[in-house]
Amino acid sequence: MKICWVTPFVLRSSIGRVSAEVARALAARGHQVEILRCEDEVGEEPLHPTALPVHHWRRYDLSRLRTEFDVVIVNIGDNYPFHAGVFHVLDAAPCLGIFHDFYIYNLFSGWLHYNGLDYRTHDAEIVATYGEAARPHAVAVRSGQMLDMGEIAKHLPMTEWLARRCEAALAHAQFYAPKLEAVVQGPVAVTPLCCPDRASPPGAPKTKTQLTLTTVGVMNPNKRVEDVIRAIGGSEALKACVYHLVGPISDEERAKLEGVAAEVGFANLVIDGAVDDDTLDRRLDEADIMVALRKPVLEGASGSACEGMLSGRPTVVARAGFYGELPDDLVFKIDGEIAVEELREILERLVADEALRRETGKAARAWALANLNAARYAEAVETLANAQVTSRPLLDVGARMGWQLQAMGLSDTDPATARIGATLQKLFAPLDA
């Protein structure tokens, strides 16, 4: 197949890092792959290294997508400056959407802002996606009455807003696949996120007297770092540990977390902030326990949890969303509400039991290497893309007949509709080899 892979591709983009590996794996499987960057601006930032052709959507004739490629695969995340081109690509050709986040309200909000659209468009798009019953939620969120991200994710994740514009879709966990299946006309599949092993993978944990707990990623409030610090502060055994925060953090969040640490009497909080790959490699090598909590869960999968498992360290996660679907014997799950007492008990157990840490970490790394690699992910994408291509005749005929039946006044609940659909499925079923 000739594949156009649409993705942000600047080095800052974790989706771009995954895309570079998966696109290379697809090319190794014999496909012709070109990368189309979807960031809002062309910019001068360095890109992920690749031997494949790379274009930017603002400097590319998007009409070529429909005629020159068998499949256009669009990576969708919750960041408008990274994904602004996605909207234009979806207009230009039938697409397979990979939904990295199940909550894309921020992408929706960015689309409104950058295009100068007002509250009327905001409300109209939400009502078109979720029905008239969603209007009060639309008004509440845009007027500031609904600020909690968990509540917004519950009522207006906006996943369906873009999914309905995709011909096929891929999710990274089962928990949000039904949202895609409800609106995508073509095939929908679920496969674990690709998380390539690091160029310098961490070595085996070292025996030492002072253990290190580590959280990586953007340090926003939904990573629940404050809860981790409070859990540590209530235990003398945990206070003896070091807690490393490795990833971008605002000055406001840094000051807040340092204040919480002082409040609970924890003196070993180390905030690195944003780091380069070499420093991240060292921090993963130094870690003994990884903490990858989320509340609310907004992403389709978590790169930081996957990194924790690949590092061969025991990883603590919430029993919610993608995290709840990880194998129970390979991670340490606490309730999705993130009770500090339960978190403290899990951390104390891990700190006290070196064999448990080593054995669980070793098993988690083996599973992650087998299931989160680019070759397996590329195979899953290839299978879904083939299903998308072969389903097009059925979808085309079904769409035409649907319009005709609707014009005749036949409702979608009429038994005849189900019989016609079943007949079409038989007519367009793949031939047996």
VOSE-981132 format. One record per residue (C-alpha): residue in three letters; x, y, z. Coordinates in steps of 0.25 Angstrom, whole numbers, padded with zeros to 4 digits, m for minus. Layout:
! VOSE-981132
<site r="ALA" east="X" north="Y" up="Z"/>
...
END
This chain:
! VOSE-981132
<site r="MET" east="0000" north="0000" up="0000"/>
<site r="LYS" east="0004" north="0014" up="m0002"/>
<site r="ILE" east="0002" north="0021" up="0012"/>
<site r="CYS" east="0001" north="0035" up="0016"/>
<site r="TRP" east="0005" north="0036" up="0031"/>
<site r="VAL" east="m0001" north="0049" up="0037"/>
<site r="THR" east="0006" north="0053" up="0050"/>
<site r="PRO" east="0013" north="0064" up="0058"/>
<site r="PHE" east="0027" north="0062" up="0056"/>
<site r="VAL" east="0035" north="0072" up="0064"/>
<site r="LEU" east="0045" north="0066" up="0074"/>
<site r="ARG" east="0036" north="0071" up="0086"/>
<site r="SER" east="0024" north="0062" up="0081"/>
<site r="SER" east="0023" north="0048" up="0087"/>
<site r="ILE" east="0013" north="0044" up="0076"/>
<site r="GLY" east="0024" north="0048" up="0066"/>
<site r="ARG" east="0034" north="0039" up="0073"/>
<site r="VAL" east="0024" north="0027" up="0072"/>
<site r="SER" east="0021" north="0031" up="0058"/>
<site r="ALA" east="0036" north="0031" up="0053"/>
<site r="GLU" east="0037" north="0017" up="0059"/>
<site r="VAL" east="0024" north="0012" up="0053"/>
<site r="ALA" east="0025" north="0018" up="0039"/>
<site r="ARG" east="0039" north="0011" up="0038"/>
<site r="ALA" east="0033" north="m0002" up="0042"/>
<site r="LEU" east="0022" north="0000" up="0032"/>
<site r="ALA" east="0033" north="0003" up="0021"/>
<site r="ALA" east="0040" north="m0010" up="0026"/>
<site r="ARG" east="0027" north="m0018" up="0023"/>
<site r="GLY" east="0028" north="m0013" up="0008"/>
<site r="HIS" east="0019" north="m0001" up="0009"/>
<site r="GLN" east="0022" north="0012" up="0002"/>
<site r="VAL" east="0021" north="0022" up="0014"/>
<site r="GLU" east="0021" north="0037" up="0013"/>
<site r="ILE" east="0020" north="0046" up="0026"/>
<site r="LEU" east="0011" north="0058" up="0026"/>
<site r="ARG" east="0014" north="0068" up="0037"/>
<site r="CYS" east="0001" north="0074" up="0043"/>
<site r="GLU" east="0006" north="0084" up="0053"/>
<site r="ASP" east="0000" north="0098" up="0051"/>
<site r="GLU" east="0013" north="0105" up="0047"/>
<site r="VAL" east="0025" north="0100" up="0039"/>
<site r="GLY" east="0035" north="0105" up="0049"/>
<site r="GLU" east="0050" north="0103" up="0050"/>
<site r="GLU" east="0049" north="0092" up="0061"/>
<site r="PRO" east="0057" north="0080" up="0059"/>
<site r="LEU" east="0049" north="0067" up="0055"/>
<site r="HIS" east="0050" north="0053" up="0058"/>
<site r="PRO" east="0060" north="0046" up="0050"/>
<site r="THR" east="0055" north="0038" up="0038"/>
<site r="ALA" east="0059" north="0033" up="0024"/>
<site r="LEU" east="0045" north="0035" up="0019"/>
<site r="PRO" east="0039" north="0047" up="0011"/>
<site r="VAL" east="0034" north="0057" up="0020"/>
<site r="HIS" east="0024" north="0069" up="0016"/>
<site r="HIS" east="0017" north="0079" up="0024"/>
<site r="TRP" east="0002" north="0081" up="0021"/>
<site r="ARG" east="0003" north="0096" up="0018"/>
<site r="ARG" east="0013" north="0093" up="0007"/>
<site r="TYR" east="0006" north="0081" up="0001"/>
<site r="ASP" east="m0005" north="0080" up="m0009"/>
<site r="LEU" east="m0015" north="0072" up="0000"/>
<site r="SER" east="m0024" north="0068" up="m0013"/>
<site r="ARG" east="m0013" north="0058" up="m0016"/>
<site r="LEU" east="m0017" north="0050" up="m0003"/>
<site r="ARG" east="m0029" north="0045" up="m0010"/>
<site r="THR" east="m0022" north="0040" up="m0023"/>
<site r="GLU" east="m0008" north="0037" up="m0019"/>
<site r="PHE" east="m0010" north="0029" up="m0006"/>
<site r="ASP" east="m0017" north="0016" up="m0003"/>
<site r="VAL" east="m0019" north="0020" up="0012"/>
<site r="VAL" east="m0017" north="0033" up="0019"/>
<site r="ILE" east="m0014" north="0030" up="0034"/>
<site r="VAL" east="m0017" north="0042" up="0043"/>
<site r="ASN" east="m0011" north="0043" up="0058"/>
<site r="ILE" east="m0021" north="0051" up="0067"/>
<site r="GLY" east="m0016" north="0056" up="0080"/>
<site r="ASP" east="m0022" north="0067" up="0089"/>
<site r="ASN" east="m0013" north="0079" up="0085"/>
<site r="TYR" east="m0017" north="0088" up="0074"/>
<site r="PRO" east="m0004" north="0095" up="0071"/>
<site r="PHE" east="0002" north="0080" up="0068"/>
<site r="HIS" east="m0011" north="0076" up="0061"/>
<site r="ALA" east="m0016" north="0088" up="0053"/>
<site r="GLY" east="m0014" north="0081" up="0040"/>
<site r="VAL" east="m0023" north="0069" up="0043"/>
<site r="PHE" east="m0036" north="0077" up="0040"/>
<site r="HIS" east="m0031" north="0080" up="0026"/>
<site r="VAL" east="m0026" north="0066" up="0024"/>
<site r="LEU" east="m0040" north="0060" up="0028"/>
<site r="ASP" east="m0047" north="0069" up="0018"/>
<site r="ALA" east="m0037" north="0065" up="0007"/>
<site r="ALA" east="m0038" north="0050" up="0007"/>
<site r="PRO" east="m0044" north="0037" up="0015"/>
<site r="CYS" east="m0036" north="0035" up="0027"/>
<site r="LEU" east="m0032" north="0025" up="0037"/>
<site r="GLY" east="m0032" north="0032" up="0050"/>
<site r="ILE" east="m0022" north="0028" up="0062"/>
<site r="PHE" east="m0028" north="0034" up="0075"/>
<site r="HIS" east="m0017" north="0035" up="0084"/>
<site r="ASP" east="m0026" north="0043" up="0094"/>
<site r="PHE" east="m0040" north="0039" up="0097"/>
<site r="TYR" east="m0043" north="0053" up="0102"/>
<site r="ILE" east="m0040" north="0064" up="0092"/>
<site r="TYR" east="m0048" north="0075" up="0097"/>
<site r="ASN" east="m0035" north="0084" up="0097"/>
<site r="LEU" east="m0033" north="0081" up="0083"/>
<site r="PHE" east="m0048" north="0085" up="0080"/>
<site r="SER" east="m0046" north="0098" up="0088"/>
<site r="GLY" east="m0033" north="0101" up="0081"/>
<site r="TRP" east="m0040" north="0099" up="0068"/>
<site r="LEU" east="m0050" north="0109" up="0072"/>
<site r="HIS" east="m0040" north="0119" up="0077"/>
<site r="TYR" east="m0030" north="0119" up="0065"/>
<site r="ASN" east="m0041" north="0120" up="0055"/>
<site r="GLY" east="m0048" north="0132" up="0062"/>
<site r="LEU" east="m0061" north="0124" up="0064"/>
<site r="ASP" east="m0071" north="0128" up="0076"/>
<site r="TYR" east="m0080" north="0121" up="0086"/>
<site r="ARG" east="m0090" north="0119" up="0075"/>
<site r="THR" east="m0081" north="0109" up="0068"/>
<site r="HIS" east="m0077" north="0103" up="0081"/>
<site r="ASP" east="m0091" north="0100" up="0085"/>
<site r="ALA" east="m0095" north="0096" up="0071"/>
<site r="GLU" east="m0084" north="0086" up="0069"/>
<site r="ILE" east="m0086" north="0079" up="0083"/>
<site r="VAL" east="m0101" north="0078" up="0080"/>
<site r="ALA" east="m0098" north="0072" up="0066"/>
<site r="THR" east="m0089" north="0062" up="0073"/>
<site r="TYR" east="m0097" north="0058" up="0085"/>
<site r="GLY" east="m0111" north="0063" up="0083"/>
<site r="GLU" east="m0120" north="0074" up="0089"/>
<site r="ALA" east="m0119" north="0068" up="0103"/>
<site r="ALA" east="m0104" north="0072" up="0103"/>
<site r="ARG" east="m0107" north="0087" up="0101"/>
<site r="PRO" east="m0107" north="0090" up="0116"/>
<site r="HIS" east="m0093" north="0084" up="0118"/>
<site r="ALA" east="m0088" north="0092" up="0106"/>
<site r="VAL" east="m0093" north="0105" up="0112"/>
<site r="ALA" east="m0087" north="0101" up="0126"/>
<site r="VAL" east="m0073" north="0098" up="0121"/>
<site r="ARG" east="m0072" north="0110" up="0112"/>
<site r="SER" east="m0077" north="0119" up="0123"/>
<site r="GLY" east="m0068" north="0114" up="0133"/>
<site r="GLN" east="m0078" north="0107" up="0142"/>
<site r="MET" east="m0072" north="0093" up="0138"/>
<site r="LEU" east="m0057" north="0094" up="0141"/>
<site r="ASP" east="m0054" north="0080" up="0146"/>
<site r="MET" east="m0047" north="0072" up="0134"/>
<site r="GLY" east="m0053" north="0059" up="0139"/>
<site r="GLU" east="m0067" north="0065" up="0138"/>
<site r="ILE" east="m0064" north="0070" up="0124"/>
<site r="ALA" east="m0058" north="0057" up="0120"/>
<site r="LYS" east="m0071" north="0050" up="0125"/>
<site r="HIS" east="m0081" north="0059" up="0117"/>
<site r="LEU" east="m0073" north="0065" up="0106"/>
<site r="PRO" east="m0060" north="0057" up="0102"/>
<site r="MET" east="m0062" north="0061" up="0088"/>
<site r="THR" east="m0056" north="0048" up="0083"/>
<site r="GLU" east="m0068" north="0046" up="0074"/>
<site r="TRP" east="m0067" north="0060" up="0068"/>
<site r="LEU" east="m0055" north="0056" up="0060"/>
<site r="ALA" east="m0057" north="0041" up="0060"/>
<site r="ARG" east="m0070" north="0043" up="0051"/>
<site r="ARG" east="m0061" north="0049" up="0041"/>
<site r="CYS" east="m0052" north="0037" up="0040"/>
<site r="GLU" east="m0054" north="0025" up="0031"/>
<site r="ALA" east="m0048" north="0015" up="0041"/>
<site r="ALA" east="m0042" north="0017" up="0054"/>
<site r="LEU" east="m0032" north="0011" up="0064"/>
<site r="ALA" east="m0032" north="0012" up="0079"/>
<site r="HIS" east="m0021" north="0009" up="0089"/>
<site r="ALA" east="m0030" north="0003" up="0100"/>
<site r="GLN" east="m0044" north="m0004" up="0100"/>
<site r="PHE" east="m0050" north="0007" up="0110"/>
<site r="TYR" east="m0053" north="0017" up="0099"/>
<site r="ALA" east="m0054" north="0008" up="0087"/>
<site r="PRO" east="m0070" north="0008" up="0088"/>
<site r="LYS" east="m0069" north="0024" up="0085"/>
<site r="LEU" east="m0062" north="0021" up="0072"/>
<site r="GLU" east="m0071" north="0009" up="0068"/>
<site r="ALA" east="m0083" north="0018" up="0071"/>
<site r="VAL" east="m0080" north="0028" up="0060"/>
<site r="VAL" east="m0069" north="0022" up="0050"/>
<site r="GLN" east="m0076" north="0016" up="0038"/>
<site r="GLY" east="m0064" north="0007" up="0035"/>
<site r="PRO" east="m0056" north="m0003" up="0043"/>
<site r="VAL" east="m0051" north="0000" up="0057"/>
<site r="ALA" east="m0039" north="m0007" up="0064"/>
<site r="VAL" east="m0032" north="m0007" up="0078"/>
<site r="THR" east="m0017" north="m0009" up="0079"/>
<site r="PRO" east="m0007" north="m0005" up="0090"/>
<site r="LEU" east="0001" north="0008" up="0089"/>
<site r="CYS" east="0014" north="0006" up="0082"/>
<site r="CYS" east="0025" north="0010" up="0092"/>
<site r="PRO" east="0039" north="0008" up="0086"/>
<site r="ASP" east="0050" north="0003" up="0096"/>
<site r="ARG" east="0060" north="0014" up="0099"/>
<site r="ALA" east="0073" north="0014" up="0091"/>
<site r="SER" east="0080" north="0013" up="0105"/>
<site r="PRO" east="0070" north="0004" up="0113"/>
<site r="PRO" east="0071" north="0004" up="0128"/>
<site r="GLY" east="0080" north="m0006" up="0134"/>
<site r="ALA" east="0075" north="m0016" up="0145"/>
<site r="PRO" east="0071" north="m0008" up="0158"/>
<site r="LYS" east="0083" north="m0006" up="0167"/>
<site r="THR" east="0083" north="m0011" up="0182"/>
<site r="LYS" east="0084" north="0002" up="0190"/>
<site r="THR" east="0080" north="0007" up="0204"/>
<site r="GLN" east="0072" north="0020" up="0199"/>
<site r="LEU" east="0061" north="0016" up="0189"/>
<site r="THR" east="0056" north="0025" up="0178"/>
<site r="LEU" east="0042" north="0027" up="0174"/>
<site r="THR" east="0040" north="0034" up="0160"/>
<site r="THR" east="0029" north="0041" up="0152"/>
<site r="VAL" east="0032" north="0045" up="0138"/>
<site r="GLY" east="0024" north="0053" up="0128"/>
<site r="VAL" east="0017" north="0067" up="0128"/>
<site r="MET" east="0015" north="0070" up="0143"/>
<site r="ASN" east="0000" north="0075" up="0142"/>
<site r="PRO" east="m0010" north="0073" up="0154"/>
<site r="ASN" east="m0016" north="0061" up="0148"/>
<site r="LYS" east="m0003" north="0053" up="0150"/>
<site r="ARG" east="m0007" north="0054" up="0165"/>
<site r="VAL" east="0008" north="0057" up="0169"/>
<site r="GLU" east="0002" north="0064" up="0181"/>
<site r="ASP" east="m0005" north="0051" up="0186"/>
<site r="VAL" east="0008" north="0043" up="0185"/>
<site r="ILE" east="0015" north="0054" up="0193"/>
<site r="ARG" east="0004" north="0053" up="0204"/>
<site r="ALA" east="0005" north="0038" up="0204"/>
<site r="ILE" east="0020" north="0039" up="0206"/>
<site r="GLY" east="0019" north="0049" up="0217"/>
<site r="GLY" east="0011" north="0039" up="0225"/>
<site r="SER" east="0021" north="0029" up="0226"/>
<site r="GLU" east="0035" north="0029" up="0232"/>
<site r="ALA" east="0039" north="0018" up="0222"/>
<site r="LEU" east="0035" north="0026" up="0210"/>
<site r="LYS" east="0041" north="0039" up="0215"/>
<site r="ALA" east="0055" north="0032" up="0215"/>
<site r="CYS" east="0053" north="0031" up="0199"/>
<site r="VAL" east="0056" north="0041" up="0189"/>
<site r="TYR" east="0044" north="0045" up="0180"/>
<site r="HIS" east="0049" north="0050" up="0166"/>
<site r="LEU" east="0039" north="0058" up="0157"/>
<site r="VAL" east="0045" north="0057" up="0142"/>
<site r="GLY" east="0037" north="0066" up="0132"/>
<site r="PRO" east="0032" north="0080" up="0129"/>
<site r="ILE" east="0026" north="0087" up="0140"/>
<site r="SER" east="0021" north="0101" up="0142"/>
<site r="ASP" east="0026" north="0110" up="0153"/>
<site r="GLU" east="0013" north="0110" up="0159"/>
<site r="GLU" east="0012" north="0095" up="0160"/>
<site r="ARG" east="0026" north="0094" up="0165"/>
<site r="ALA" east="0024" north="0104" up="0176"/>
<site r="LYS" east="0011" north="0097" up="0180"/>
<site r="LEU" east="0018" north="0083" up="0181"/>
<site r="GLU" east="0030" north="0088" up="0189"/>
<site r="GLY" east="0020" north="0095" up="0198"/>
<site r="VAL" east="0013" north="0081" up="0200"/>
<site r="ALA" east="0026" north="0074" up="0203"/>
<site r="ALA" east="0030" north="0085" up="0213"/>
<site r="GLU" east="0016" north="0083" up="0220"/>
<site r="VAL" east="0017" north="0068" up="0221"/>
<site r="GLY" east="0032" north="0068" up="0225"/>
<site r="PHE" east="0037" north="0062" up="0213"/>
<site r="ALA" east="0051" north="0067" up="0210"/>
<site r="ASN" east="0055" north="0058" up="0198"/>
<site r="LEU" east="0047" north="0063" up="0187"/>
<site r="VAL" east="0055" north="0066" up="0174"/>
<site r="ILE" east="0049" north="0073" up="0163"/>
<site r="ASP" east="0057" north="0072" up="0150"/>
<site r="GLY" east="0047" north="0079" up="0141"/>
<site r="ALA" east="0049" north="0077" up="0126"/>
<site r="VAL" east="0061" north="0068" up="0122"/>
<site r="ASP" east="0068" north="0063" up="0110"/>
<site r="ASP" east="0068" north="0048" up="0106"/>
<site r="ASP" east="0081" north="0045" up="0112"/>
<site r="THR" east="0076" north="0051" up="0126"/>
<site r="LEU" east="0063" north="0043" up="0125"/>
<site r="ASP" east="0071" north="0031" up="0122"/>
<site r="ARG" east="0079" north="0033" up="0135"/>
<site r="ARG" east="0067" north="0036" up="0143"/>
<site r="LEU" east="0060" north="0023" up="0139"/>
<site r="ASP" east="0073" north="0016" up="0142"/>
<site r="GLU" east="0073" north="0022" up="0156"/>
<site r="ALA" east="0058" north="0019" up="0158"/>
<site r="ASP" east="0054" north="0007" up="0167"/>
<site r="ILE" east="0039" north="0010" up="0167"/>
<site r="MET" east="0031" north="0017" up="0156"/>
<site r="VAL" east="0018" north="0024" up="0159"/>
<site r="ALA" east="0009" north="0027" up="0147"/>
<site r="LEU" east="m0004" north="0032" up="0153"/>
<site r="ARG" east="m0016" north="0039" up="0146"/>
<site r="LYS" east="m0029" north="0045" up="0151"/>
<site r="PRO" east="m0036" north="0048" up="0142"/>
<site r="VAL" east="m0031" north="0039" up="0131"/>
<site r="LEU" east="m0032" north="0047" up="0118"/>
<site r="GLU" east="m0022" north="0039" up="0109"/>
<site r="GLY" east="m0024" north="0027" up="0101"/>
<site r="ALA" east="m0012" north="0021" up="0107"/>
<site r="SER" east="0000" north="0026" up="0115"/>
<site r="GLY" east="0014" north="0027" up="0110"/>
<site r="SER" east="0019" north="0029" up="0124"/>
<site r="ALA" east="0013" north="0016" up="0129"/>
<site r="CYS" east="0019" north="0009" up="0117"/>
<site r="GLU" east="0032" north="0015" up="0120"/>
<site r="GLY" east="0031" north="0010" up="0134"/>
<site r="MET" east="0029" north="m0004" up="0130"/>
<site r="LEU" east="0040" north="m0004" up="0119"/>
<site r="SER" east="0049" north="0001" up="0130"/>
<site r="GLY" east="0047" north="m0012" up="0137"/>
<site r="ARG" east="0043" north="m0005" up="0150"/>
<site r="PRO" east="0030" north="m0007" up="0157"/>
<site r="THR" east="0019" north="0003" up="0153"/>
<site r="VAL" east="0008" north="0008" up="0161"/>
<site r="VAL" east="m0004" north="0012" up="0153"/>
<site r="ALA" east="m0019" north="0016" up="0155"/>
<site r="ARG" east="m0030" north="0005" up="0153"/>
<site r="ALA" east="m0037" north="0013" up="0142"/>
<site r="GLY" east="m0037" north="0015" up="0127"/>
<site r="PHE" east="m0025" north="0010" up="0120"/>
<site r="TYR" east="m0017" north="0007" up="0133"/>
<site r="GLY" east="m0028" north="m0002" up="0138"/>
<site r="GLU" east="m0027" north="m0011" up="0125"/>
<site r="LEU" east="m0012" north="m0014" up="0128"/>
<site r="PRO" east="m0009" north="m0028" up="0133"/>
<site r="ASP" east="m0012" north="m0028" up="0148"/>
<site r="ASP" east="0001" north="m0036" up="0151"/>
<site r="LEU" east="0010" north="m0027" up="0144"/>
<site r="VAL" east="0006" north="m0013" up="0150"/>
<site r="PHE" east="0001" north="m0009" up="0164"/>
<site r="LYS" east="m0013" north="m0003" up="0163"/>
<site r="ILE" east="m0020" north="0006" up="0173"/>
<site r="ASP" east="m0034" north="0011" up="0172"/>
<site r="GLY" east="m0037" north="0021" up="0162"/>
<site r="GLU" east="m0041" north="0031" up="0172"/>
<site r="ILE" east="m0026" north="0031" up="0177"/>
<site r="ALA" east="m0028" north="0029" up="0192"/>
<site r="VAL" east="m0015" north="0034" up="0199"/>
<site r="GLU" east="m0016" north="0023" up="0209"/>
<site r="GLU" east="m0017" north="0012" up="0199"/>
<site r="LEU" east="m0005" north="0018" up="0191"/>
<site r="ARG" east="0003" north="0019" up="0204"/>
<site r="GLU" east="0001" north="0004" up="0206"/>
<site r="ILE" east="0005" north="0000" up="0192"/>
<site r="LEU" east="0018" north="0008" up="0193"/>
<site r="GLU" east="0022" north="0003" up="0206"/>
<site r="ARG" east="0020" north="m0011" up="0201"/>
<site r="LEU" east="0029" north="m0009" up="0190"/>
<site r="VAL" east="0039" north="m0001" up="0198"/>
<site r="ALA" east="0040" north="m0013" up="0207"/>
<site r="ASP" east="0041" north="m0024" up="0197"/>
<site r="GLU" east="0053" north="m0024" up="0188"/>
<site r="ALA" east="0049" north="m0037" up="0182"/>
<site r="LEU" east="0035" north="m0033" up="0178"/>
<site r="ARG" east="0041" north="m0020" up="0171"/>
<site r="ARG" east="0051" north="m0028" up="0163"/>
<site r="GLU" east="0042" north="m0040" up="0159"/>
<site r="THR" east="0030" north="m0031" up="0155"/>
<site r="GLY" east="0039" north="m0021" up="0148"/>
<site r="LYS" east="0046" north="m0032" up="0140"/>
<site r="ALA" east="0032" north="m0038" up="0136"/>
<site r="ALA" east="0026" north="m0025" up="0132"/>
<site r="ARG" east="0038" north="m0021" up="0123"/>
<site r="ALA" east="0037" north="m0035" up="0116"/>
<site r="TRP" east="0022" north="m0032" up="0114"/>
<site r="ALA" east="0025" north="m0018" up="0109"/>
<site r="LEU" east="0036" north="m0022" up="0099"/>
<site r="ALA" east="0026" north="m0033" up="0093"/>
<site r="ASN" east="0014" north="m0024" up="0092"/>
<site r="LEU" east="0018" north="m0010" up="0091"/>
<site r="ASN" east="0028" north="m0011" up="0080"/>
<site r="ALA" east="0027" north="m0004" up="0066"/>
<site r="ALA" east="0027" north="m0016" up="0058"/>
<site r="ARG" east="0014" north="m0022" up="0065"/>
<site r="TYR" east="0007" north="m0008" up="0064"/>
<site r="ALA" east="0011" north="m0007" up="0049"/>
<site r="GLU" east="0004" north="m0020" up="0047"/>
<site r="ALA" east="m0008" north="m0016" up="0054"/>
<site r="VAL" east="m0009" north="m0003" up="0046"/>
<site r="GLU" east="m0007" north="m0011" up="0033"/>
<site r="THR" east="m0018" north="m0021" up="0037"/>
<site r="LEU" east="m0028" north="m0009" up="0040"/>
<site r="ALA" east="m0024" north="m0001" up="0027"/>
<site r="ASN" east="m0027" north="m0014" up="0019"/>
<site r="ALA" east="m0040" north="m0015" up="0025"/>
<site r="GLN" east="m0043" north="m0001" up="0023"/>
<site r="VAL" east="m0039" north="m0002" up="0008"/>
<site r="THR" east="m0048" north="m0014" up="0006"/>
<site r="SER" east="m0060" north="m0009" up="0013"/>
<site r="ARG" east="m0061" north="0003" up="0004"/>
<site r="PRO" east="m0070" north="m0003" up="m0007"/>
<site r="LEU" east="m0080" north="m0007" up="0005"/>
<site r="LEU" east="m0079" north="0006" up="0011"/>
<site r="ASP" east="m0082" north="0013" up="m0002"/>
<site r="VAL" east="m0094" north="0005" up="m0006"/>
<site r="GLY" east="m0099" north="0005" up="0008"/>
<site r="ALA" east="m0098" north="0020" up="0008"/>
<site r="ARG" east="m0106" north="0022" up="m0005"/>
<site r="MET" east="m0116" north="0012" up="m0001"/>
<site r="GLY" east="m0117" north="0019" up="0013"/>
<site r="TRP" east="m0121" north="0032" up="0006"/>
<site r="GLN" east="m0131" north="0025" up="m0003"/>
<site r="LEU" east="m0138" north="0018" up="0009"/>
<site r="GLN" east="m0138" north="0031" up="0017"/>
<site r="ALA" east="m0144" north="0038" up="0005"/>
<site r="MET" east="m0155" north="0027" up="0005"/>
<site r="GLY" east="m0158" north="0030" up="0020"/>
<site r="LEU" east="m0152" north="0017" up="0025"/>
<site r="SER" east="m0146" north="0019" up="0039"/>
<site r="ASP" east="m0133" north="0012" up="0044"/>
<site r="THR" east="m0141" north="0004" up="0054"/>
<site r="ASP" east="m0150" north="m0002" up="0043"/>
<site r="PRO" east="m0148" north="m0018" up="0042"/>
<site r="ALA" east="m0145" north="m0016" up="0027"/>
<site r="THR" east="m0133" north="m0007" up="0030"/>
<site r="ALA" east="m0127" north="m0019" up="0038"/>
<site r="ARG" east="m0130" north="m0029" up="0027"/>
<site r="ILE" east="m0124" north="m0020" up="0016"/>
<site r="GLY" east="m0111" north="m0018" up="0024"/>
<site r="ALA" east="m0109" north="m0032" up="0026"/>
<site r="THR" east="m0111" north="m0035" up="0011"/>
<site r="LEU" east="m0101" north="m0025" up="0008"/>
<site r="GLN" east="m0091" north="m0031" up="0018"/>
<site r="LYS" east="m0093" north="m0045" up="0011"/>
<site r="LEU" east="m0091" north="m0038" up="m0003"/>
<site r="PHE" east="m0078" north="m0031" up="0001"/>
<site r="ALA" east="m0072" north="m0042" up="0010"/>
<site r="PRO" east="m0058" north="m0046" up="0006"/>
<site r="LEU" east="m0056" north="m0058" up="m0002"/>
<site r="ASP" east="m0050" north="m0070" up="0004"/>
<site r="ALA" east="m0036" north="m0073" up="0000"/>
END
